[in-house]
Amino acid sequence: MDNNSLGLITSIIYFGLIILMIVAYWKLFEKANKPGWASIIPIYNAIVLLEIVGKPWWWLLLFLIPGVNIILMFYVTHLFAQSYGKDIIYTIGLIFLPFIFGLLMAFDKDTKYRGPAGA
């Protein structure tokens, strides 16, 4: 197998994973009564995600601070999982394998949006 074929296969896998993420987050946004298309609009998707987890829009500015953004990413991901009634295992899954755990949350009929951070 030459480098061109390997590059093509890698690109197909990469774009396939991107499509899976779009489908998963589109569905999760809809479960939270937000427009699914909002999941594909840069910056706006972060604002909607902050609404889903119950945090103010200005937290988006905190994501611009180096170091703080990493901590907030973990925290907001955990709040996102809690908003759908999931625990720390799903938080870790959403961080390291988002295309799998996002799809699990999106298409599990028992997974419902429970309000910001599981209210």
N, CA and C atoms as an extended XYZ file, in Angstrom:
357
Properties=species:S:1:pos:R:3:atomname:S:1:resname:S:1:resid:I:1 pbc="F F F"
N         0.856       -1.173        0.000 N   MET     1
C         0.000        0.000        0.000 CA  MET     1
C         0.903        1.238        0.000 C   MET     1
N         0.676        2.125       -0.945 N   ASP     2
C         1.510        3.320       -1.028 CA  ASP     2
C         0.941        4.447       -0.154 C   ASP     2
N         1.695        5.521       -0.061 N   ASN     3
C         1.313        6.631        0.818 CA  ASN     3
C         0.020        7.304        0.386 C   ASN     3
N        -0.250        7.368       -0.913 N   ASN     4
C        -1.487        7.995       -1.389 CA  ASN     4
C        -2.709        7.215       -0.937 C   ASN     4
N        -2.645        5.903       -1.008 N   SER     5
C        -3.773        5.072       -0.580 CA  SER     5
C        -3.991        5.198        0.921 C   SER     5
N        -2.892        5.181        1.658 N   LEU     6
C        -2.991        5.310        3.108 CA  LEU     6
C        -3.584        6.664        3.493 C   LEU     6
N        -3.170        7.705        2.785 N   GLY     7
C        -3.714        9.040        3.044 CA  GLY     7
C        -5.193        9.124        2.737 C   GLY     7
N        -5.613        8.480        1.665 N   LEU     8
C        -7.021        8.466        1.288 CA  LEU     8
C        -7.852        7.725        2.331 C   LEU     8
N        -7.382        6.573        2.762 N   ILE     9
C        -8.096        5.794        3.778 CA  ILE     9
C        -8.193        6.572        5.078 C   ILE     9
N        -7.091        7.203        5.483 N   THR    10
C        -7.083        8.005        6.703 CA  THR    10
C        -8.075        9.161        6.598 C   THR    10
N        -8.124        9.810        5.437 N   SER    11
C        -9.057       10.928        5.234 CA  SER    11
C       -10.500       10.463        5.304 C   SER    11
N       -10.799        9.314        4.711 N   ILE    12
C       -12.164        8.783        4.738 CA  ILE    12
C       -12.577        8.471        6.173 C   ILE    12
N       -11.686        7.853        6.948 N   ILE    13
C       -11.982        7.550        8.353 CA  ILE    13
C       -12.195        8.836        9.136 C   ILE    13
N       -11.323        9.811        8.920 N   TYR    14
C       -11.415       11.094        9.617 CA  TYR    14
C       -12.756       11.780        9.335 C   TYR    14
N       -13.134       11.876        8.053 N   PHE    15
C       -14.393       12.527        7.708 CA  PHE    15
C       -15.590       11.714        8.187 C   PHE    15
N       -15.458       10.392        8.220 N   GLY    16
C       -16.516        9.554        8.782 CA  GLY    16
C       -16.744        9.850       10.256 C   GLY    16
N       -15.655       10.015       11.006 N   LEU    17
C       -15.774       10.346       12.431 CA  LEU    17
C       -16.387       11.724       12.631 C   LEU    17
N       -16.041       12.656       11.764 N   ILE    18
C       -16.636       13.993       11.837 CA  ILE    18
C       -18.146       13.915       11.614 C   ILE    18
N       -18.570       13.141       10.629 N   ILE    19
C       -20.001       12.978       10.351 CA  ILE    19
C       -20.706       12.356       11.553 C   ILE    19
N       -20.083       11.340       12.166 N   LEU    20
C       -20.672       10.719       13.359 CA  LEU    20
C       -20.836       11.733       14.481 C   LEU    20
N       -19.846       12.601       14.673 N   MET    21
C       -19.929       13.624       15.729 CA  MET    21
C       -21.048       14.621       15.421 C   MET    21
N       -21.175       15.017       14.171 N   ILE    22
C       -22.241       15.948       13.797 CA  ILE    22
C       -23.604       15.328       14.074 C   ILE    22
N       -23.783       14.075       13.674 N   VAL    23
C       -25.054       13.388       13.887 CA  VAL    23
C       -25.364       13.282       15.379 C   VAL    23
N       -24.366       12.889       16.176 N   ALA    24
C       -24.569       12.708       17.616 CA  ALA    24
C       -24.940       14.025       18.295 C   ALA    24
N       -24.180       15.080       18.040 N   TYR    25
C       -24.453       16.340       18.723 CA  TYR    25
C       -25.710       17.018       18.190 C   TYR    25
N       -26.028       16.812       16.927 N   TRP    26
C       -27.285       17.328       16.374 CA  TRP    26
C       -28.447       16.740       17.174 C   TRP    26
N       -28.416       15.432       17.352 N   LYS    27
C       -29.474       14.731       18.085 CA  LYS    27
C       -29.500       15.152       19.559 C   LYS    27
N       -28.324       15.291       20.187 N   LEU    28
C       -28.273       15.698       21.593 CA  LEU    28
C       -28.795       17.118       21.780 C   LEU    28
N       -28.490       18.016       20.851 N   PHE    29
C       -29.027       19.374       20.937 CA  PHE    29
C       -30.548       19.333       20.824 C   PHE    29
N       -31.068       18.505       19.917 N   GLU    30
C       -32.521       18.400       19.766 CA  GLU    30
C       -33.172       17.815       21.015 C   GLU    30
N       -32.504       16.874       21.680 N   LYS    31
C       -33.049       16.322       22.922 CA  LYS    31
C       -33.166       17.395       23.994 C   LYS    31
N       -32.312       18.412       23.915 N   ALA    32
C       -32.341       19.512       24.885 CA  ALA    32
C       -33.233       20.655       24.398 C   ALA    32
N       -34.069       20.393       23.395 N   ASN    33
C       -34.961       21.397       22.821 CA  ASN    33
C       -34.228       22.604       22.252 C   ASN    33
N       -33.083       22.348       21.674 N   LYS    34
C       -32.300       23.365       20.976 CA  LYS    34
C       -32.273       22.956       19.503 C   LYS    34
N       -32.056       23.901       18.603 N   PRO    35
C       -32.008       23.520       17.185 CA  PRO    35
C       -30.788       22.639       16.892 C   PRO    35
N       -31.005       21.543       16.199 N   GLY    36
C       -29.909       20.630       15.884 CA  GLY    36
C       -28.837       21.280       15.033 C   GLY    36
N       -29.252       22.166       14.123 N   TRP    37
C       -28.289       22.825       13.249 CA  TRP    37
C       -27.301       23.685       14.036 C   TRP    37
N       -27.667       24.069       15.246 N   ALA    38
C       -26.769       24.895       16.070 CA  ALA    38
C       -25.481       24.144       16.406 C   ALA    38
N       -25.513       22.829       16.350 N   SER    39
C       -24.332       22.045       16.692 CA  SER    39
C       -23.226       22.156       15.652 C   SER    39
N       -23.532       22.670       14.453 N   ILE    40
C       -22.503       22.756       13.415 CA  ILE    40
C       -22.025       24.185       13.152 C   ILE    40
N       -22.543       25.145       13.888 N   ILE    41
C       -22.146       26.543       13.700 CA  ILE    41
C       -21.075       26.892       14.730 C   ILE    41
N       -19.849       27.178       14.270 N   PRO    42
C       -18.783       27.505       15.220 CA  PRO    42
C       -19.162       28.690       16.119 C   PRO    42
N       -18.721       28.660       17.324 N   ILE    43
C       -18.945       29.640       18.388 CA  ILE    43
C       -20.394       29.579       18.884 C   ILE    43
N       -21.374       29.624       17.962 N   TYR    44
C       -22.766       29.523       18.390 CA  TYR    44
C       -23.024       28.175       19.059 C   TYR    44
N       -22.386       27.111       18.566 N   ASN    45
C       -22.591       25.806       19.188 CA  ASN    45
C       -22.065       25.795       20.624 C   ASN    45
N       -21.008       26.535       20.878 N   ALA    46
C       -20.487       26.620       22.246 CA  ALA    46
C       -21.443       27.402       23.148 C   ALA    46
N       -22.054       28.442       22.601 N   ILE    47
C       -23.025       29.219       23.373 CA  ILE    47
C       -24.237       28.355       23.716 C   ILE    47
N       -24.728       27.593       22.754 N   VAL    48
C       -25.873       26.710       22.992 CA  VAL    48
C       -25.487       25.614       23.978 C   VAL    48
N       -24.284       25.074       23.842 N   LEU    49
C       -23.809       24.058       24.789 CA  LEU    49
C       -23.780       24.616       26.207 C   LEU    49
N       -23.329       25.848       26.366 N   LEU    50
C       -23.334       26.475       27.690 CA  LEU    50
C       -24.762       26.663       28.206 C   LEU    50
N       -25.710       26.952       27.324 N   GLU    51
C       -27.121       27.040       27.735 CA  GLU    51
C       -27.616       25.671       28.211 C   GLU    51
N       -27.227       24.621       27.503 N   ILE    52
C       -27.662       23.266       27.857 CA  ILE    52
C       -27.172       22.892       29.249 C   ILE    52
N       -25.938       23.281       29.579 N   VAL    53
C       -25.381       22.920       30.890 CA  VAL    53
C       -25.693       23.959       31.954 C   VAL    53
N       -26.367       25.047       31.579 N   GLY    54
C       -26.803       26.034       32.559 CA  GLY    54
C       -25.761       27.053       32.967 C   GLY    54
N       -24.852       27.365       32.075 N   LYS    55
C       -23.825       28.361       32.364 CA  LYS    55
C       -24.016       29.571       31.454 C   LYS    55
N       -23.604       30.764       31.885 N   PRO    56
C       -23.812       31.977       31.089 CA  PRO    56
C       -22.916       32.001       29.845 C   PRO    56
N       -23.349       32.759       28.844 N   TRP    57
C       -22.633       32.836       27.574 CA  TRP    57
C       -21.213       33.369       27.731 C   TRP    57
N       -20.987       34.241       28.726 N   TRP    58
C       -19.671       34.856       28.872 CA  TRP    58
C       -18.599       33.853       29.299 C   TRP    58
N       -18.995       32.659       29.709 N   TRP    59
C       -18.006       31.612       29.983 CA  TRP    59
C       -17.206       31.293       28.729 C   TRP    59
N       -17.778       31.605       27.569 N   LEU    60
C       -17.063       31.405       26.317 CA  LEU    60
C       -15.755       32.184       26.322 C   LEU    60
N       -15.745       33.342       26.952 N   LEU    61
C       -14.523       34.145       27.054 CA  LEU    61
C       -13.466       33.457       27.917 C   LEU    61
N       -13.915       32.694       28.907 N   LEU    62
C       -12.967       31.982       29.764 CA  LEU    62
C       -12.227       30.892       28.991 C   LEU    62
N       -12.855       30.402       27.930 N   PHE    63
C       -12.207       29.382       27.103 CA  PHE    63
C       -11.021       29.953       26.316 C   PHE    63
N       -10.889       31.261       26.287 N   LEU    64
C        -9.762       31.895       25.599 CA  LEU    64
C        -8.525       32.000       26.479 C   LEU    64
N        -8.657       31.701       27.756 N   ILE    65
C        -7.533       31.818       28.683 CA  ILE    65
C        -6.797       30.482       28.745 C   ILE    65
N        -5.517       30.481       28.343 N   PRO    66
C        -4.753       29.225       28.366 CA  PRO    66
C        -4.708       28.624       29.776 C   PRO    66
N        -4.875       27.334       29.857 N   GLY    67
C        -4.892       26.636       31.137 CA  GLY    67
C        -6.291       26.553       31.702 C   GLY    67
N        -6.959       27.680       31.775 N   VAL    68
C        -8.334       27.725       32.269 CA  VAL    68
C        -9.239       26.963       31.296 C   VAL    68
N        -8.948       27.103       29.998 N   ASN    69
C        -9.785       26.447       28.998 CA  ASN    69
C        -9.770       24.926       29.138 C   ASN    69
N        -8.662       24.350       29.511 N   ILE    70
C        -8.574       22.891       29.669 CA  ILE    70
C        -9.428       22.444       30.854 C   ILE    70
N        -9.300       23.154       31.962 N   ILE    71
C       -10.089       22.820       33.150 CA  ILE    71
C       -11.581       22.976       32.861 C   ILE    71
N       -11.946       24.080       32.196 N   LEU    72
C       -13.352       24.312       31.864 CA  LEU    72
C       -13.880       23.275       30.884 C   LEU    72
N       -13.040       22.827       29.955 N   MET    73
C       -13.475       21.808       29.006 CA  MET    73
C       -13.897       20.541       29.738 C   MET    73
N       -13.090       20.114       30.714 N   PHE    74
C       -13.442       18.933       31.500 CA  PHE    74
C       -14.725       19.181       32.299 C   PHE    74
N       -14.818       20.353       32.918 N   TYR    75
C       -15.968       20.675       33.760 CA  TYR    75
C       -17.258       20.757       32.943 C   TYR    75
N       -17.219       21.454       31.809 N   VAL    76
C       -18.413       21.608       30.979 CA  VAL    76
C       -18.812       20.258       30.379 C   VAL    76
N       -17.844       19.438       30.009 N   THR    77
C       -18.157       18.096       29.503 CA  THR    77
C       -18.851       17.282       30.582 C   THR    77
N       -18.393       17.400       31.822 N   HIS    78
C       -19.035       16.686       32.924 CA  HIS    78
C       -20.464       17.200       33.139 C   HIS    78
N       -20.653       18.509       33.098 N   LEU    79
C       -21.990       19.081       33.231 CA  LEU    79
C       -22.893       18.642       32.077 C   LEU    79
N       -22.320       18.522       30.884 N   PHE    80
C       -23.078       18.064       29.725 CA  PHE    80
C       -23.573       16.632       29.940 C   PHE    80
N       -22.685       15.766       30.405 N   ALA    81
C       -23.074       14.382       30.687 CA  ALA    81
C       -24.150       14.340       31.780 C   ALA    81
N       -23.974       15.134       32.822 N   GLN    82
C       -24.961       15.172       33.903 CA  GLN    82
C       -26.311       15.693       33.414 C   GLN    82
N       -26.301       16.594       32.445 N   SER    83
C       -27.544       17.141       31.911 CA  SER    83
C       -28.406       16.067       31.260 C   SER    83
N       -27.771       14.978       30.877 N   TYR    84
C       -28.492       13.853       30.273 CA  TYR    84
C       -28.560       12.662       31.223 C   TYR    84
N       -28.282       12.898       32.495 N   GLY    85
C       -28.401       11.852       33.501 CA  GLY    85
C       -27.253       10.856       33.508 C   GLY    85
N       -26.113       11.231       32.956 N   LYS    86
C       -24.963       10.325       32.892 CA  LYS    86
C       -23.945       10.679       33.973 C   LYS    86
N       -23.076        9.723       34.274 N   ASP    87
C       -22.103        9.904       35.359 CA  ASP    87
C       -20.697       10.173       34.813 C   ASP    87
N       -19.725       10.059       35.694 N   ILE    88
C       -18.327       10.363       35.374 CA  ILE    88
C       -17.779        9.457       34.276 C   ILE    88
N       -18.289        8.238       34.173 N   ILE    89
C       -17.827        7.322       33.113 CA  ILE    89
C       -18.139        7.928       31.744 C   ILE    89
N       -19.319        8.491       31.595 N   TYR    90
C       -19.674        9.133       30.333 CA  TYR    90
C       -18.850       10.396       30.108 C   TYR    90
N       -18.524       11.107       31.173 N   THR    91
C       -17.667       12.287       31.028 CA  THR    91
C       -16.327       11.876       30.447 C   THR    91
N       -15.719       10.854       31.008 N   ILE    92
C       -14.428       10.369       30.516 CA  ILE    92
C       -14.574        9.855       29.078 C   ILE    92
N       -15.674        9.151       28.809 N   GLY    93
C       -15.921        8.671       27.456 CA  GLY    93
C       -16.090        9.800       26.456 C   GLY    93
N       -16.805       10.852       26.846 N   LEU    94
C       -17.004       11.988       25.949 CA  LEU    94
C       -15.696       12.737       25.686 C   LEU    94
N       -14.782       12.685       26.620 N   ILE    95
C       -13.492       13.347       26.430 CA  ILE    95
C       -12.584       12.536       25.515 C   ILE    95
N       -12.490       11.236       25.750 N   PHE    96
C       -11.527       10.415       25.020 CA  PHE    96
C       -12.102        9.694       23.799 C   PHE    96
N       -13.371        9.353       23.811 N   LEU    97
C       -14.023        8.672       22.682 CA  LEU    97
C       -15.372        9.325       22.388 C   LEU    97
N       -15.367       10.604       22.018 N   PRO    98
C       -16.632       11.327       21.868 CA  PRO    98
C       -17.530       10.763       20.774 C   PRO    98
N       -16.952       10.202       19.713 N   PHE    99
C       -17.768        9.676       18.628 CA  PHE    99
C       -18.516        8.415       19.036 C   PHE    99
N       -18.049        7.715       20.050 N   ILE   100
C       -18.757        6.529       20.553 CA  ILE   100
C       -19.760        6.931       21.631 C   ILE   100
N       -19.293        7.642       22.656 N   PHE   101
C       -20.171        7.990       23.771 CA  PHE   101
C       -21.219        9.034       23.368 C   PHE   101
N       -20.875        9.905       22.431 N   GLY   102
C       -21.871       10.853       21.924 CA  GLY   102
C       -23.005       10.129       21.220 C   GLY   102
N       -22.660        9.137       20.398 N   LEU   103
C       -23.689        8.350       19.713 CA  LEU   103
C       -24.502        7.535       20.708 C   LEU   103
N       -23.845        6.978       21.724 N   LEU   104
C       -24.581        6.219       22.746 CA  LEU   104
C       -25.621        7.098       23.429 C   LEU   104
N       -25.209        8.313       23.796 N   MET   105
C       -26.145        9.229       24.450 CA  MET   105
C       -27.241        9.680       23.494 C   MET   105
N       -26.875        9.942       22.249 N   ALA   106
C       -27.834       10.479       21.281 CA  ALA   106
C       -28.924        9.475       20.915 C   ALA   106
N       -28.556        8.211       20.779 N   PHE   107
C       -29.523        7.241       20.273 CA  PHE   107
C       -30.043        6.270       21.327 C   PHE   107
N       -29.652        6.459       22.581 N   ASP   108
C       -30.223        5.669       23.661 CA  ASP   108
C       -31.591        6.259       23.999 C   ASP   108
N       -32.625        5.471       23.833 N   LYS   109
C       -33.989        5.966       24.063 CA  LYS   109
C       -34.235        6.343       25.527 C   LYS   109
N       -33.470        5.773       26.446 N   ASP   110
C       -33.635        6.085       27.866 CA  ASP   110
C       -32.904        7.366       28.267 C   ASP   110
N       -32.020        7.851       27.425 N   THR   111
C       -31.277        9.069       27.733 CA  THR   111
C       -32.126       10.268       27.362 C   THR   111
N       -32.513       11.009       28.379 N   LYS   112
C       -33.335       12.207       28.192 CA  LYS   112
C       -32.601       13.407       28.775 C   LYS   112
N       -32.878       14.562       28.215 N   TYR   113
C       -32.333       15.791       28.775 CA  TYR   113
C       -33.057       16.079       30.077 C   TYR   113
N       -32.305       16.266       31.145 N   ARG   114
C       -32.907       16.462       32.478 CA  ARG   114
C       -32.749       17.887       32.993 C   ARG   114
N       -32.284       18.761       32.160 N   GLY   115
C       -32.062       20.132       32.590 CA  GLY   115
C       -30.590       20.364       32.832 C   GLY   115
N       -30.232       21.628       33.036 N   PRO   116
C       -28.819       21.957       33.258 CA  PRO   116
C       -28.186       21.115       34.370 C   PRO   116
N       -27.138       20.420       34.025 N   ALA   117
C       -26.373       19.574       34.942 CA  ALA   117
C       -27.267       18.579       35.678 C   ALA   117
N       -28.294       18.114       35.013 N   GLY   118
C       -29.163       17.096       35.586 CA  GLY   118
C       -30.200       17.615       36.540 C   GLY   118
N       -30.226       18.948       36.710 N   ALA   119
C       -31.155       19.630       37.622 CA  ALA   119
C       -31.863       18.604       38.465 C   ALA   119
